[in-house]
């Protein structure tokens, strides 16, 4: 059953800042191996929701849970309620978070060093540390190959383009093998050609998920990407979620908007990493998203746009959702 493959569960999450409501009863279940595009108007709380999942901004109400791919003794996925940051969640921001004094492979391996060693261990158990360091760098080189930067392992951030630095940041997040990777408008500062290259990189990761499923293995990458580009959300993901403050909250008895909530949640077409983009398949969904999520005058009933699980049950899901 699809529900048995849930990796991230967001339940009735509400949040506010200084008495100003931002999120209202956000509910979202994400299946392991999905790439979910999250869109919404500026200021609707997309980044706030990501930080609630990350654990740096716990919600005022509701809770976020992550389910481990490692099963417990009873064969069930282990559930962890998010109460703070943890290695089971990784994040990549729009601004690069690389250390300028480290090479690409050293930047990617940095998280493993912090997780698996200590300063005394590195100082007083040098030979053991050197052997472990070699393994870390080898793993970093493998991930750089996956994001098509195998040739750039010895380059410093100042020697790389913006797109290359963002690929390193993605590899930096993936090396910790998190259950969920959060991307907060990671391609927003890049030119169109570079952005398209990185979108194809995500599709290749999705293909690795599909290959793992065929082998009976757990898909290694589950990604929630915040983007202001509707076409990007449709293209890179198998599902698009719309978060918006433009919904019919008056019919719920509120005198003012209690915060943004999920007003749109539907499956998206799955594209091939090296294939052409089928923009003609996007237009109808783009128009629907623009109207339901971005148009202040619509004020639609959120339930009418949340059809994802009905579509999956009807066999309309593609890729991981089949």
Secondary structure, DSSP 8 states (H G I E B T S, - for coil): -GGGGEEEEEEEEEEEETTEEEEEEEEEEEETT-EEEEE--TTSSHHHHHHHHHTSS--SEEEEEEEEEEE-TTSSEEEEE-SS--TTEEEEESS----TTSBHHHHHHHHHHHHH--HHHHHH-HHHHHHHHHHHHHHHHHHHHHTT-GGGTT-BGGGS-HHHHHHHHHHHHHTTT-SEEEEESTTTTS-HHHHHHHHHHHHHHHHHHHHHHHTT---S--EEEE-S-HHHHHHH-SEEEEEES-B--GGGT-SS---BEEEEEEE-----TTS---GGGTHHHHHHHIIIII-TTT-B-HHHHB-HHHHHHTT---GGG-
